[in-house]
């Protein structure tokens, strides 16, 4: 059986778990992530949709673009997950909301053309200059 990864929001009203490997861990530099999270970069990990479940509470939803729905806590505002119609079998979770976030190592940068000009990219990570969304 795969390892169970758990996480949740700041106030504890939402908890989730997934029982699959966390894949495609990436720092996102898009302006939508900046505005919806309040951070300068959001780090995501992808999991199979069938491996994910909410264990406490039900998140609020926000359609941030034509193809993406973001899930967040209506009480504390923490953004926890993102579903995109472009990858209907997967879900992205914000790595900062994982219980064991220090164990999750990013492998690349995405939406690099949107990055803030004073952000210096980790040269050891792959850059995705050609955005696919």
Order of alpha helices (4+ residues) and beta strands (2+ residues): beta-beta-beta-alpha-beta-beta-beta-beta-beta-beta-beta-beta
